[in-house]
Amino acid sequence: MKLYQATQNESYLNYSLAIIRWLSAVMDDGFWHYGAVDFLTEIDIEQGYFYGLSAGSAGIGIYFLNLFKVTNDTSLLYPVNRIYNALSSNAKSDDNGVYWTAQKNGYWNNRIYTGIGFGIAGIGKFFASILDNFGDYENTTVSKLFGINNYFKSITNTTTGLIPHVIPYENGIVQYRSDFFDGLTGIVDFYIDTFYALNKSEPIYIPTILESASTIQTTDIIFTSTNETVPTSNFVFISPFFIFFMTSVLILTVHNRRRKNTQ
């Protein structure tokens, strides 16, 4: 689809539409069957359905939405609605906020990932995209985004501003990541999308979003730790790389958003 937007070559659009037709044909009530065996552990995970951006419904939903914006074909909104309902009905909530496990009825159905790839931030990007295009759909979209925001705040380390990569912790080890796919950079990208979506319909909430994004991006060192005090040997990323990478992502994202808004 991006090739079509860049070149206006109709063949690329036709490929995108063919993918959409296949995805629509194999959709299972807003989900897609993920058939695979982990090549390292040989664990069979084919029975599950992923929720997230990388291999699940959230990413496919954003693909449908993006193609709708190019074609204005309202038939593409039917699967988007199914995905919205599927993700909404499978959301979990408690006093801390709204969250999802990585997978439905699969090996990872008891794991909560926070990043964009398989986790909450990627699902949040789908809801932010819905809000950006259609407003507070079914009067539940804004509440989902702020439920996610509240959950992230509840698990953020109050000293460092870091968010664990996965819950429950593996072997008691708390892992913090800075990368885009699994870590803080991707979570901040979710906050950027939410900021722009709210700016159109719910500006009253913007200060809360900015506060949360600021908290999780102003850390000097990303580390893996088993306890409160982290020995030097456990540092895996140091601040110059993290700051450079995150700053680059933020600048490019904001620039692209501003360019789209002026077109």
Backbone as numpy.savetxt, mean C-alpha at the origin, in Angstrom:
# Nx Ny Nz CAx CAy CAz Cx Cy Cz
-0.01 -0.10 -20.24 -0.83 1.09 -20.24 0.03 2.35 -20.24
1.10 2.34 -19.44 1.99 3.49 -19.41 2.70 3.68 -20.75
2.98 2.57 -21.43 3.56 2.67 -22.76 2.58 3.34 -23.72
1.31 3.02 -23.59 0.30 3.67 -24.43 0.23 5.17 -24.14
0.26 5.52 -22.85 0.20 6.94 -22.49 1.41 7.70 -23.01
2.55 7.03 -23.03 3.78 7.69 -23.48 3.87 7.79 -25.00
3.33 6.78 -25.70 3.52 6.71 -27.15 2.25 6.91 -27.97
1.08 6.75 -27.31 -0.22 6.75 -28.00 -0.32 5.65 -29.06
0.47 4.62 -28.88 0.42 3.46 -29.77 -0.75 2.58 -29.33
-1.74 2.43 -30.19 -2.97 1.71 -29.84 -2.73 0.25 -29.47
-1.66 -0.34 -29.99 -1.41 -1.75 -29.68 -1.16 -1.94 -28.19
-0.50 -0.98 -27.56 -0.27 -1.08 -26.12 -1.58 -0.99 -25.33
-2.48 -0.15 -25.80 -3.78 -0.07 -25.16 -4.54 -1.38 -25.32
-4.44 -1.98 -26.49 -5.12 -3.26 -26.73 -4.57 -4.35 -25.81
-3.26 -4.36 -25.60 -2.68 -5.32 -24.66 -3.24 -5.12 -23.26
-3.33 -3.87 -22.84 -3.86 -3.56 -21.51 -5.29 -4.02 -21.37
-6.10 -3.80 -22.40 -7.50 -4.22 -22.35 -7.62 -5.74 -22.34
-6.70 -6.42 -23.05 -6.72 -7.88 -23.04 -6.40 -8.41 -21.64
-5.46 -7.78 -20.97 -5.13 -8.17 -19.59 -6.34 -7.96 -18.68
-7.03 -6.85 -18.88 -8.22 -6.55 -18.09 -9.30 -7.61 -18.30
-9.48 -8.01 -19.54 -10.51 -9.03 -19.83 -10.17 -10.34 -19.13
-8.89 -10.73 -19.15 -8.50 -11.97 -18.50 -8.67 -11.85 -16.99
-8.23 -10.74 -16.41 -8.38 -10.55 -14.97 -9.84 -10.59 -14.55
-10.71 -9.98 -15.35 -12.13 -9.99 -15.04 -12.70 -11.41 -15.09
-12.21 -12.20 -16.03 -12.73 -13.56 -16.21 -12.35 -14.48 -15.06
-11.18 -14.25 -14.45 -10.72 -15.16 -13.39 -10.90 -14.58 -11.99
-11.53 -13.42 -11.89 -11.76 -12.81 -10.58 -12.69 -13.67 -9.75
-12.39 -13.79 -8.47 -13.21 -14.56 -7.55 -13.73 -13.62 -6.47
-14.82 -12.94 -6.77 -15.48 -12.05 -5.82 -14.52 -11.00 -5.25
-13.78 -10.36 -6.14 -12.86 -9.30 -5.73 -11.46 -9.78 -5.38
-11.22 -11.08 -5.53 -9.91 -11.65 -5.24 -9.40 -12.43 -6.44
-8.11 -12.71 -6.42 -7.48 -13.53 -7.45 -6.66 -14.63 -6.79
-6.83 -15.83 -7.30 -6.12 -16.98 -6.76 -4.63 -16.84 -7.07
-3.82 -16.99 -6.05 -2.38 -16.89 -6.22 -1.79 -18.28 -6.07
-1.34 -18.87 -7.17 -0.82 -20.23 -7.13 0.69 -20.23 -7.18
1.33 -20.64 -6.11 2.79 -20.65 -6.08 3.29 -21.49 -4.93
4.54 -21.89 -5.05 5.24 -22.55 -3.96 6.51 -21.76 -3.71
6.73 -21.37 -2.47 7.91 -20.59 -2.12 9.15 -21.41 -2.46
10.03 -20.87 -3.31 11.15 -21.66 -3.80 12.23 -21.88 -2.73
12.19 -21.10 -1.65 13.16 -21.30 -0.57 12.67 -22.29 0.47
11.43 -22.15 0.86 10.89 -23.00 1.94 10.07 -24.16 1.42
9.70 -24.11 0.13 8.83 -25.10 -0.48 7.48 -25.18 0.21
7.08 -24.05 0.80 5.76 -23.99 1.44 4.70 -23.70 0.37
3.68 -24.51 0.33 2.61 -24.34 -0.65 1.71 -23.20 -0.20
1.67 -22.12 -0.99 0.82 -20.98 -0.64 -0.27 -20.76 -1.69
-0.53 -21.78 -2.52 -1.43 -21.58 -3.63 -2.89 -21.44 -3.21
-3.22 -21.81 -1.99 -4.62 -21.76 -1.58 -5.07 -20.36 -1.18
-4.17 -19.40 -1.13 -4.50 -18.10 -0.58 -4.82 -17.03 -1.61
-5.33 -15.93 -1.12 -5.61 -14.75 -1.92 -4.93 -13.56 -1.23
-4.03 -12.91 -1.94 -3.34 -11.78 -1.35 -4.18 -10.51 -1.47
-4.04 -9.63 -0.47 -4.77 -8.36 -0.46 -3.96 -7.22 -1.08
-2.66 -7.29 -1.06 -1.81 -6.13 -1.24 -1.57 -5.65 -2.65
-0.61 -4.75 -2.76 -0.32 -4.06 -4.02 0.47 -4.92 -4.98
1.42 -5.67 -4.47 2.34 -6.39 -5.34 1.72 -7.62 -6.00
0.99 -8.40 -5.24 0.45 -9.65 -5.78 -1.02 -9.84 -5.46
-1.72 -8.76 -5.14 -3.08 -8.93 -4.68 -4.10 -7.97 -5.24
-5.24 -7.93 -4.59 -6.40 -7.19 -5.09 -6.16 -5.68 -5.15
-5.43 -5.13 -4.19 -5.21 -3.68 -4.17 -4.48 -3.22 -5.43
-3.43 -3.94 -5.81 -2.68 -3.56 -7.01 -3.50 -3.72 -8.28
-4.28 -4.79 -8.35 -5.13 -5.01 -9.52 -6.21 -3.94 -9.58
-6.75 -3.57 -8.42 -7.76 -2.52 -8.39 -7.23 -1.20 -8.89
-6.01 -0.84 -8.52 -5.40 0.39 -9.01 -5.18 0.32 -10.52
-4.84 -0.85 -11.02 -4.68 -1.02 -12.48 -6.00 -0.77 -13.21
-7.09 -1.32 -12.70 -8.41 -1.06 -13.28 -8.73 0.44 -13.23
-8.45 1.07 -12.11 -8.74 2.50 -11.97 -7.94 3.33 -12.96
-6.67 3.02 -13.10 -5.82 3.78 -14.02 -6.27 3.63 -15.47
-6.70 2.42 -15.82 -7.18 2.20 -17.18 -8.52 2.90 -17.40
-9.35 2.94 -16.37 -10.60 3.69 -16.46 -10.34 5.17 -16.75
-9.33 5.73 -16.10 -9.02 7.15 -16.30 -8.54 7.42 -17.73
-7.97 6.42 -18.37 -7.50 6.57 -19.75 -8.64 6.39 -20.74
-9.52 5.41 -20.49 -10.54 5.04 -21.47 -11.92 5.60 -21.18
-12.19 5.96 -19.91 -13.55 6.36 -19.48 -14.57 5.25 -19.69
-14.11 4.01 -19.69 -14.99 2.86 -19.85 -15.55 2.49 -18.47
-16.83 2.79 -18.26 -17.43 2.58 -16.94 -17.55 1.11 -16.56
-17.44 0.21 -17.53 -17.51 -1.21 -17.20 -16.33 -1.63 -16.31
-15.25 -0.86 -16.36 -14.09 -1.17 -15.54 -14.35 -0.90 -14.06
-15.39 -0.15 -13.77 -15.68 0.18 -12.37 -16.39 -0.96 -11.64
-16.96 -1.91 -12.39 -17.61 -3.05 -11.74 -16.61 -3.87 -10.93
-15.47 -4.30 -11.54 -14.50 -5.04 -10.71 -13.89 -4.17 -9.61
-13.75 -2.86 -9.86 -13.23 -1.98 -8.81 -14.15 -2.01 -7.60
-15.46 -1.97 -7.85 -16.42 -2.04 -6.75 -16.34 -3.37 -6.01
-16.16 -4.46 -6.77 -16.03 -5.77 -6.13 -14.77 -5.82 -5.25
-13.69 -5.25 -5.75 -12.44 -5.23 -4.97 -12.62 -4.38 -3.72
-13.27 -3.23 -3.88 -13.50 -2.35 -2.74 -14.28 -3.09 -1.65
-15.33 -3.76 -2.04 -16.15 -4.48 -1.07 -15.40 -5.65 -0.44
-14.59 -6.34 -1.27 -13.83 -7.48 -0.75 -12.81 -7.03 0.28
-12.07 -5.98 -0.04 -11.07 -5.49 0.90 -11.74 -4.91 2.16
-12.85 -4.23 1.98 -13.55 -3.65 3.12 -14.07 -4.73 4.06
-14.66 -5.77 3.49 -15.27 -6.82 4.32 -14.23 -7.68 5.02
-13.00 -7.68 4.49 -11.94 -8.49 5.11 -11.00 -7.66 5.98
-11.28 -6.37 6.11 -10.49 -5.55 7.01 -10.73 -5.97 8.45
-9.70 -5.87 9.26 -9.80 -6.15 10.69 -9.66 -4.83 11.44
-10.30 -4.73 12.56 -10.21 -3.49 13.33 -10.23 -3.81 14.82
-9.56 -2.97 15.57 -9.60 -3.04 17.03 -9.43 -1.62 17.56
-9.11 -1.50 18.82 -8.99 -0.17 19.41 -7.85 0.63 18.80
-6.90 -0.06 18.15 -5.75 0.63 17.56 -6.01 1.17 16.16
-6.98 0.59 15.45 -7.25 1.07 14.10 -7.65 -0.04 13.15
-7.42 0.17 11.85 -7.81 -0.76 10.79 -6.55 -1.37 10.17
-6.60 -2.69 9.90 -5.44 -3.36 9.32 -5.91 -4.61 8.58
-5.00 -5.20 7.83 -5.25 -6.45 7.12 -4.09 -7.40 7.35
-4.37 -8.69 7.35 -3.28 -9.66 7.24 -2.85 -9.68 5.77
-1.77 -10.38 5.48 -1.24 -10.36 4.12 -2.09 -11.16 3.15
-2.83 -12.13 3.65 -3.45 -13.10 2.77 -4.74 -13.64 3.37
-5.66 -14.00 2.52 -6.89 -14.64 2.96 -6.79 -16.15 2.73
-7.03 -16.91 3.79 -7.08 -18.37 3.71 -5.80 -19.00 3.19
-4.65 -18.39 3.44 -3.39 -18.94 2.97 -2.36 -19.01 4.09
-1.15 -19.33 3.70 -0.08 -19.52 4.67 0.19 -18.25 5.47
0.01 -17.08 4.84 0.33 -15.81 5.50 -0.91 -15.13 6.09
-1.98 -15.88 6.31 -3.22 -15.23 6.76 -3.18 -14.79 8.23
-2.10 -15.09 8.92 -1.98 -14.62 10.31 -0.85 -13.60 10.47
-0.28 -13.16 9.34 0.82 -12.19 9.37 0.33 -10.83 8.92
0.71 -9.80 9.65 0.38 -8.43 9.26 1.66 -7.77 8.76
1.69 -7.44 7.49 2.81 -6.68 6.93 2.38 -5.22 6.80
3.31 -4.32 7.03 2.95 -2.90 7.03 3.32 -2.18 5.74
4.23 -2.72 4.95 4.74 -2.01 3.78 3.80 -2.00 2.58
4.30 -1.44 1.50 3.49 -1.32 0.29 3.33 -2.64 -0.44
4.37 -3.46 -0.49 4.34 -4.65 -1.33 3.22 -5.61 -1.00
3.24 -6.14 0.22 2.23 -7.12 0.63 1.39 -6.60 1.79
1.58 -5.35 2.18 1.02 -4.93 3.43 -0.02 -3.82 3.40
-0.22 -3.26 4.58 -1.29 -2.29 4.82 -1.14 -1.04 3.96
0.10 -0.55 3.81 0.31 0.68 3.04 -0.14 0.53 1.59
0.11 -0.64 0.99 -0.33 -0.87 -0.38 -1.83 -0.91 -0.52
-2.50 -1.53 0.45 -3.96 -1.54 0.46 -4.48 -0.12 0.66
-3.79 0.63 1.52 -4.17 2.03 1.73 -4.07 2.86 0.47
-3.10 2.56 -0.39 -2.97 3.29 -1.65 -4.19 3.07 -2.54
-4.77 1.88 -2.49 -5.99 1.64 -3.25 -7.13 2.51 -2.74
-7.31 2.57 -1.42 -8.38 3.39 -0.86 -8.12 4.89 -1.12
-6.86 5.30 -1.08 -6.54 6.70 -1.40 -6.87 7.01 -2.85
-6.64 6.04 -3.74 -6.96 6.23 -5.15 -8.47 6.34 -5.37
-9.23 5.54 -4.62 -10.69 5.64 -4.67 -11.14 7.02 -4.22
-10.59 7.48 -3.11 -10.95 8.81 -2.60 -10.57 9.90 -3.59
-9.43 9.77 -4.20 -8.94 10.76 -5.16 -9.86 10.87 -6.37
-10.44 9.75 -6.79 -11.26 9.73 -8.00 -12.75 9.90 -7.75
-13.23 9.40 -6.61 -14.68 9.35 -6.40 -15.15 9.97 -5.08
-14.25 10.54 -4.33 -14.64 11.09 -3.04 -14.81 9.99 -2.00
-15.52 10.29 -0.95 -15.69 9.35 0.15 -16.72 8.28 -0.24
-16.27 7.33 -1.05 -17.13 6.30 -1.61 -17.82 5.50 -0.49
-19.14 5.38 -0.60 -19.96 4.65 0.38 -19.77 5.18 1.80
-19.27 6.40 1.91 -19.02 7.04 3.21 -18.13 6.20 4.12
-17.25 5.41 3.51 -16.36 4.56 4.30 -14.90 4.73 3.94
-14.60 5.41 2.84 -13.22 5.48 2.37 -12.34 6.29 3.32
-12.81 7.45 3.74 -12.03 8.28 4.66 -11.80 7.55 5.98
-12.83 6.88 6.47 -12.68 6.17 7.74 -11.66 5.04 7.63
-11.58 4.38 6.46 -10.57 3.35 6.27 -9.17 3.96 6.31
-8.98 5.08 5.63 -7.67 5.70 5.60 -7.23 6.16 6.98
-8.16 6.68 7.76 -7.77 7.12 9.08 -7.69 5.97 10.07
-8.38 4.88 9.78 -8.17 3.68 10.57 -6.76 3.14 10.36
-6.30 3.17 9.10 -4.92 2.76 8.81 -3.94 3.69 9.51
-4.20 4.99 9.40 -3.34 5.97 10.06 -3.25 5.71 11.56
-4.38 5.43 12.19 -4.38 5.17 13.62 -3.62 3.89 13.97
-3.75 2.88 13.10 -3.03 1.64 13.37 -1.53 1.86 13.29
-1.08 2.58 12.24 0.34 2.87 12.12 0.84 3.64 13.34
0.04 4.59 13.81 0.45 5.37 14.98 0.55 4.47 16.21
-0.32 3.48 16.31 -0.33 2.63 17.50 0.88 1.71 17.57
1.49 1.38 16.42 2.64 0.47 16.42 3.95 1.19 16.17
3.91 2.52 16.03 5.13 3.28 15.81 5.94 3.37 17.11
7.22 3.10 16.99 8.11 3.26 18.13 8.17 4.74 18.50
7.75 5.08 19.72 7.62 6.48 20.10 8.96 7.18 20.23
10.03 6.41 20.37 11.36 7.01 20.49 11.99 7.28 19.13
11.88 6.31 18.22 12.57 6.41 16.93 11.66 6.81 15.78
10.35 6.65 15.94 9.44 6.90 14.82 9.39 5.77 13.83
9.93 4.61 14.18 9.99 3.47 13.26 8.75 2.60 13.38
8.39 1.94 12.27 7.25 1.04 12.23 7.74 -0.37 11.91
7.35 -1.39 12.69 7.80 -2.75 12.41 7.37 -3.21 11.01
8.21 -4.04 10.42 7.94 -4.55 9.08 6.84 -5.60 9.09
6.82 -6.46 10.10 5.85 -7.55 10.15 5.45 -7.82 11.59
4.18 -8.18 11.77 3.62 -8.53 13.08 2.81 -9.82 12.90
2.91 -10.83 13.74 3.80 -10.89 14.91 5.26 -11.00 14.50
6.14 -10.63 15.40 7.56 -10.64 15.11 8.05 -12.07 14.96
8.95 -12.27 14.03 9.49 -13.60 13.80 10.57 -13.92 14.84
10.38 -15.00 15.59 11.32 -15.42 16.63 11.60 -14.30 17.63
10.61 -13.46 17.86 10.77 -12.38 18.81 11.60 -11.22 18.32
12.00 -11.23 17.04 12.85 -10.17 16.48 11.98 -9.11 15.83
12.15 -7.87 16.26 11.43 -6.75 15.65 12.27 -6.23 14.50
11.72 -6.24 13.29 12.47 -5.80 12.12 11.91 -4.50 11.59
12.78 -3.51 11.42 12.41 -2.23 10.83 13.12 -2.10 9.49
12.38 -1.66 8.46 12.95 -1.55 7.12 12.77 -0.14 6.60
13.70 0.29 5.72 13.61 1.63 5.15 13.26 1.62 3.67
13.26 0.44 3.03 13.09 0.38 1.58 11.65 0.69 1.17
11.45 0.82 -0.14 10.14 1.18 -0.67 9.16 0.02 -0.59
9.59 -1.19 -0.91 8.67 -2.32 -1.01 8.15 -2.75 0.35
9.01 -2.83 1.34 8.62 -3.35 2.65 8.71 -2.33 3.78
9.31 -1.16 3.54 9.66 -0.31 4.65 9.05 1.07 4.66
9.72 1.97 5.38 9.18 3.29 5.66 9.02 4.15 4.41
9.90 4.00 3.43 9.77 4.83 2.22 8.44 4.59 1.54
8.04 3.33 1.44 6.74 3.02 0.84 5.58 3.49 1.69
5.73 3.42 3.01 4.66 3.89 3.88 4.47 5.40 3.73
5.58 6.14 3.61 5.47 7.58 3.38 4.81 7.86 2.03
5.07 7.01 1.03 4.41 7.16 -0.26 2.90 7.02 -0.12
2.46 6.09 0.72 1.03 5.97 1.02 0.50 7.27 1.63
1.25 7.86 2.54 0.81 9.11 3.16 0.74 10.25 2.14
1.65 10.26 1.17 1.59 11.29 0.12 0.31 11.15 -0.69
-0.01 9.92 -1.10 -1.26 9.69 -1.84 -2.47 10.12 -1.01
-2.46 9.78 0.26 -3.58 10.14 1.13 -3.69 11.64 1.28
-2.56 12.31 1.42 -2.56 13.77 1.54 -3.25 14.42 0.34
-2.86 14.01 -0.87 -3.45 14.62 -2.07 -4.92 14.26 -2.23
-5.28 13.03 -1.86 -6.68 12.63 -1.96 -7.53 13.43 -0.98
-7.05 13.60 0.23 -7.80 14.35 1.24 -7.88 15.83 0.89
-6.89 16.34 0.21 -6.88 17.76 -0.16 -8.06 18.12 -1.04
-8.60 17.11 -1.75 -9.73 17.36 -2.64 -11.06 17.32 -1.90
-11.15 16.48 -0.88 -12.47 16.25 -0.30 -12.54 16.43 1.22
-11.46 16.20 1.92 -11.51 16.24 3.38 -10.30 16.99 3.93
-10.13 18.27 3.60 -8.92 18.98 4.01 -8.75 19.11 5.51
-9.81 18.93 6.27 -9.72 19.07 7.72 -8.77 18.04 8.32
-8.58 16.91 7.63 -7.75 15.85 8.18 -6.27 15.96 7.79
-5.93 16.90 6.94 -4.57 16.99 6.42 -3.53 17.14 7.53
-3.73 18.00 8.54 -2.71 18.11 9.58 -2.37 16.78 10.25
-3.37 15.92 10.46 -3.12 14.63 11.07 -2.24 13.76 10.18
-2.53 13.77 8.89 -1.73 12.99 7.94 -0.29 13.50 7.91
-0.12 14.81 7.85 1.22 15.38 7.81 2.01 15.05 9.07
1.34 15.08 10.21 1.99 14.76 11.47 2.49 13.32 11.48
1.65 12.40 11.00 2.03 10.99 10.97 3.18 10.75 10.02
3.11 11.33 8.82 4.18 11.15 7.84 5.49 11.71 8.36
5.43 12.85 9.02 6.63 13.47 9.55 7.27 12.60 10.62
6.45 11.98 11.44 6.96 11.15 12.53 7.76 9.98 12.00
7.25 9.31 10.97 7.90 8.08 10.52 9.02 8.30 9.53
9.23 9.53 9.06 10.31 9.73 8.09 11.54 10.41 8.69
11.48 10.84 9.94 12.59 11.59 10.52 13.42 10.71 11.43
13.86 9.58 10.93 14.71 8.69 11.72 16.10 8.64 11.10
17.10 8.44 11.93 18.48 8.45 11.46 18.99 7.07 11.07
18.53 6.03 11.76 19.08 4.70 11.54 17.95 3.68 11.52
18.00 2.80 10.54 17.03 1.70 10.45 17.76 0.43 10.91
17.13 -0.33 11.79 17.84 -1.45 12.36 16.90 -2.62 12.64
17.51 -3.76 12.90 16.79 -4.93 13.39 17.20 -5.14 14.85
16.23 -5.35 15.71 16.54 -5.41 17.12 15.68 -6.44 17.83
16.22 -7.04 18.87 15.45 -7.95 19.70 15.03 -7.28 21.00
15.51 -6.09 21.25 15.18 -5.42 22.50 15.28 -3.91 22.32
15.10 -3.17 23.41 15.10 -1.71 23.34 16.47 -1.15 23.00
17.53 -1.75 23.52 18.88 -1.27 23.27 19.49 -2.03 22.10
19.93 -1.32 21.08 20.39 -1.96 19.87 21.91 -1.92 19.78
22.58 -3.07 19.78 24.04 -3.07 19.63 24.43 -2.63 18.23
25.63 -2.08 18.09 26.08 -1.55 16.81 26.04 -2.59 15.71
26.32 -3.84 16.05 26.36 -4.90 15.04 25.02 -5.15 14.39
23.94 -4.65 14.99 22.62 -4.89 14.43 22.18 -3.81 13.47
22.95 -2.73 13.30 22.58 -1.69 12.35 22.72 -2.22 10.93
21.67 -2.07 10.12 21.74 -2.57 8.76 21.63 -1.47 7.72
21.13 -0.32 8.05 21.09 0.81 7.15 21.50 2.05 7.92
22.31 2.91 7.33 22.69 4.14 8.00 22.02 5.32 7.34
21.96 6.42 8.04 21.11 7.54 7.68 21.38 8.18 6.32
22.63 8.38 5.85 22.80 9.08 4.57 22.07 8.42 3.42
22.16 7.07 3.32 21.47 6.37 2.24 19.96 6.51 2.38
19.46 6.31 3.59 18.02 6.40 3.82 17.49 7.79 3.48
18.17 8.83 3.98 17.72 10.19 3.74 17.74 10.52 2.25
18.83 10.13 1.56 18.92 10.40 0.12 17.80 9.70 -0.64
17.58 8.41 -0.33 16.57 7.65 -1.07 15.17 8.18 -0.82
14.85 8.42 0.45 13.51 8.90 0.77 13.27 10.29 0.19
14.27 11.16 0.27 14.11 12.51 -0.27 13.86 12.45 -1.77
14.56 11.57 -2.47 14.37 11.43 -3.92 12.96 10.98 -4.25
12.46 9.99 -3.50 11.09 9.51 -3.73 10.07 10.61 -3.47
10.23 11.33 -2.39 9.29 12.39 -2.04 9.28 13.48 -3.10
10.46 13.92 -3.54 10.55 14.99 -4.53 9.91 14.57 -5.84
10.22 13.35 -6.31 9.67 12.88 -7.58 8.15 12.71 -7.50
7.67 12.19 -6.38 6.22 11.98 -6.24 5.48 13.31 -6.22
5.96 14.25 -5.43 5.31 15.55 -5.36 5.37 16.27 -6.70
6.52 16.16 -7.38 6.65 16.80 -8.69 5.66 16.24 -9.69
5.53 14.90 -9.72 4.58 14.27 -10.65 3.15 14.67 -10.33
2.81 14.74 -9.05 1.47 15.14 -8.65 1.17 16.58 -9.10
2.13 17.46 -8.88 1.92 18.85 -9.27 1.78 18.99 -10.78
2.57 18.19 -11.52 2.49 18.26 -12.98 1.14 17.77 -13.47
0.60 16.70 -12.86 -0.71 16.20 -13.24 -1.80 17.22 -12.94
-1.67 17.90 -11.79 -2.70 18.86 -11.39 -2.74 20.08 -12.28
-1.62 20.37 -12.99 -1.57 21.55 -13.85 -1.96 21.23 -15.28
-2.10 19.94 -15.58 -2.45 19.56 -16.96 -3.95 19.74 -17.22
